[in-house]
Amino acid sequence: MAMVCRKSVCALMEPPSATQLQIILQDTNEINEEKLKHNECQIQEWMKYQEHFPKNVDPLFVRSMLRGSKHILEKAKQKLENNLAARHLYPEIYKNRSPFQKDVAKAMDVANIAVMPKLTPKGLRIIIFRLHRPEPHEFNIYGGAKLFFMLYDLLMSSDCYFAGDITVFDATHFSGSHMAQFFGPIFKIFDALPKQGYAMRLKEVHIINIPTILNKMMNVIKKSLHPKVRNFIYIHENPTDLANVFGPEYVPSDYGGNLKSLREIACDWYEVLNDNADWFEAQEHVKIISIPKKIHTKFSMSDQLGVEGSFRKLSID
């Protein structure tokens, strides 16, 4: 099996300091290396007896599932099985995932999806999303979703330590036409896949440059949220607030920071995707042979939640 070019992935991320690493290990419940090895052996042994499982699941992908599940084995097993099933259930996301595929290449041209190179003092990754081109007719939400999950899968298959994610959505160029695509049929995927098929640990959401119509919608949605969820969503009027919140060393120059521009950082990540085209090709066949009925039911229930239900069911650490 072609393996991910891990050096190119980790080369874009600064390793955690000793202090950050201690915070990360405590936060992910990874007491020591012996615990990690023991749990990895446990889950690999379990996988051997799952006849519907593929035999070539990337061990570092499994490791990321363990860490994202805080080393709760049953939770990690469930997430892993769901993820392998989702590769059947959502071909629009998982089929033809070459970075040179037309829809993916187009998404790279139209959107910026970038992971910042430095972890925050608490060991968190900052991921920023912003449209690069404003024309609604150039934007395809399915290509953008495929690009995001390609990047996230690549991160999961790299041995980089982190405690969780902070997402920043810059709504510059985001119009009603873009919004209609996002809240269209694909919303069920954004609703189901992160919760059911990944061990994502979302810590904060920051929204900047928000259009009036979207701001009104967010204000309505936030009122219906559980306080724990409501309190981790931040809306900023000034984009340079990011430099004040995180520090200039953690954000791009577009937001008053000391890093390269967002577009430059995004293009660095897109080059990494291109470098790992062989890995993505090999991943086309890493999926469950047959999908248990319980998983069909689970994803179907999630699909029916709707916007409000999605937020209410969101799992926050």
N, C-alpha and C positions, 0 to 999 in steps of 0.2 A: 504494500500500500504506500502510495506517495505520502510523505509526511510534510507537515507545515514547516516552512522556513522560519523557525522560531527566532533566529538571530535578527531577522529583519523586523519582526514584530517587536521584540523586546528592545531593539535599538531605538525605537521611537518613544519608549517609556523609561524614565529614570527609575532605578530600583529604589525601594523604600529605605529610609535611614533606619538605624538600629531602633530608634524610638518608635518610628512609624510601624516597623515590622512587629514590634511587641504589641502595639495597639491592634494591628490587623489580626495577629494570631489569637489574641484574646477575644476579639469581636467575632471571629469565625469559629471559635471553640476548638482551635487546633493547638492543643496543649504542648505537644512536642512532635518530633518527626516519627517517633515510634507509633503514636496514635494514627498519624496519617498513613503510614505503611500498613498498619493493621487493618484500618478501615478500607483501604484500597484493595487489599487481599480479600477481605470479606465480600466486597461488591463484585470483584472480578470472579470469585468463586460462584457467587449467586448467578452471575451472567452466564456461566457455562451451562447451567441447567435450564436456561430460558430458551427453549427450542425455537421460538419465533424471533429470537434476537440475531442480528448479524454477528459475525465473528471478528470483525475488524474495527470495532469502536475505538476511537483514539483514546488512549489511557489518560492523556492530559485533559481531554474533554470530561472524562469521568471524574478526574480530580477536581475540576472546577465545579462540577455538580455537587460533589461532597462538601467543598468549602462554602458554596452558596447555600447549602442546606445546613450549615453549621455542624456538619458531621453527624447529623441525624440520619442513620442509614436508611430507614424505611422511606423517609422523605426523598432522599437522593435517588433511591431505586425508582420511586414513583415518577419523579421528574424525568429521569433518564428514559424510562419506558414511554412516557408521554412525548418526549422529544423525538424519539425514533419513530413513533406513530405519526407525529405531526408531519414528518417528511413524506408520508403517504397522503395525509389528509389535506395538505396545503401545497399542491404542486406549483401553484403560482408563486410560491416563495422559494421552494426547494428544488425545482427542476430547472435545468439549463443555467446553472449558477456560475458560469464562466464570467470572469470580469471583462472578457472581450465580447460577451453577448450584447446584442444591440441595446436591449432595455437597460442593462446594468451600466454600459458605457454612457448611455444617455443620462441616466440618473447621476452619474459622476459629474457630468457637464452642468446639470441643472441645479444640483443640491450640494451643500457642504455638510458632511457628517465627520466630525473630528474629535478624537480623544486627545485631551491635553497631555503633554509629556510629563508633567509633575503631579504627583499625588498631593492632596491637601494634607495639612498636619495630622488629620485623623485617618489618613490612609485611603481617602476616597478618590475615585476617578471622576473627572469632569468631562462630560460628553456634550458637545455643542452642535445644534442643528440650525441651519439657516439656508434658505433658498439662495442660490448664486445667480440665477436668472429669473426675472419676474413674470415672464409670459406664461399665463395659465395653460395655453395650448402646448407648451413645451414640457409641462410637468405631467408625469404619470406616477400615481401613488403606488402602483404595484411594483414598478421598477425601483422606486425609492425604498419600499419596504424590503424588497429582495436585497438591495444594497446594504441596508442596515443590518439585517440578520446575517448576511455574509460576513460583515465586519465583526459582529458580535461573536459569531461562531469561531472566527479566527482568533479573537481575544481569548475565548474559552479554551482553545487548543494550544495556548501558550502559557508557560509556567510563570505568570506574573502575579505577584501578591497585591491584593487590594482588599479593602473592607466593604466596599459598596460603591454605588454610582450616584453621581449628581448629574441630572440632565438639565441643560439650558436650551430652551426653545426661543430662538430669535425670530419673531413673526414679521420681520421686514420682508416686503414683497408678498406677504400672505394675504390673499384676497378671498372673497366669497366663493369664487370658482374653485380655488384650492381647497377651501373648507368643505365644499360639497363632495369633493373626491374623498377626503379623509373620513367624513361621516357617512360615506356611502357603504356599499356592501363589504368593503375591506375592513370596516371597523370591527367586525366580529373576529378577524385575525388579530388585530391589535389588542382586542379584549382578551382573547383566549390564550394566545401563544405565549406571551411573557409570563402569565400566571401559571399555566398548566405545563408548559414545555421547557421552561428555563428556571434556574434558581437565581433569578435576578434579585439583587438587594438594593432597591431604590431608596435612597435616603432623603433626597431633596429634589424638587422641581422648581426651576426659575424660568419665568416668562418675561421677555423684554420686547419693546417696540410692538406692543399688541394693538391691533386695530380696534376701533370702538365697538364694532359688532361682536368681535370675539371676546373683548373685555366684558361686555354685558352678559354674554353667555357664561363666561367663567364665574362671574359674580353670582349668577343664578345657581350654577352647579355647585359652587363652594358651599352655599347655604345648606345643601342637602347632604353634605359629606360628614362623616364621622370626624370629630374634632382632631383626632390623631392624624388623619389624612389631610384635613383642611390646613393644619398648622405647618405642613411641610411643603406647601405650594406658595411660592413668592412671586408677586407681580411687580416689576420695576418700570418706572416711567423713563428713567435715564439709563441708556446702555452702559455708561461708565460706572453705574452702581456695582457691576460685577467686580471691577478692580477694587472697589471699597469693601465688598463683601468677602472676597477670597484673597485679595492681595494682588498687586500687578504682576508678580512673578508667576501667577497661575492662569492668566487669561491672555488672549491674543491682543495685538496692538489695536484692533478694531474697537475694543472696549476699554481703552486706556491702559492696557497691560504691556508687559515687556516682551511677550512672546512674538513670534512671527504672526502674520495675518492669518485669519481663520482659513481663508482659501489655500494658503500655502501649507498649513498643517493638514487640511483635508486632502490635498494632493499628495502629501507624503504618505498618508494612509492608503490612498488609492494605488500608489505605486507598490505598496506591500501586497495589496490584493492581486495586482497583476503578477507579482513575483510568485504567488502561490496558486496560480491557475491550475497546476497539476493536482494540488491537494483538493481543490474544490471539485475537480473532475472525479477523483477517487471517492469523494463523499456522496456522489450521486447514488451509489449502491449501498450506502450504510444506512439501512432503515429496516424496520420490522417486516417480517415476512407476512404475517397476518395480524390484524389489529383486534385485540380483545374488545368485546362488546362494552365493557365498563369504560374504556377509553373513548369510544364513540359517544357514549352517553355523557361523559364528563365534558368533552369539548362542545357537544350540542347544548348542554345546559349553560355553559359559559357564553356561547354565542347568543343565547336568548336574554341575557341579562340587560342589555341596553346600556346607555351611557351612565345613568345614575347607578345602576347595579354594578357596573364595572368598577366604579370608584369605591362603592361600599364594600366590595369583595377584595379590594386590593390589599395585599399583605405588606405591611410596613414593619421594619425592625424597630 
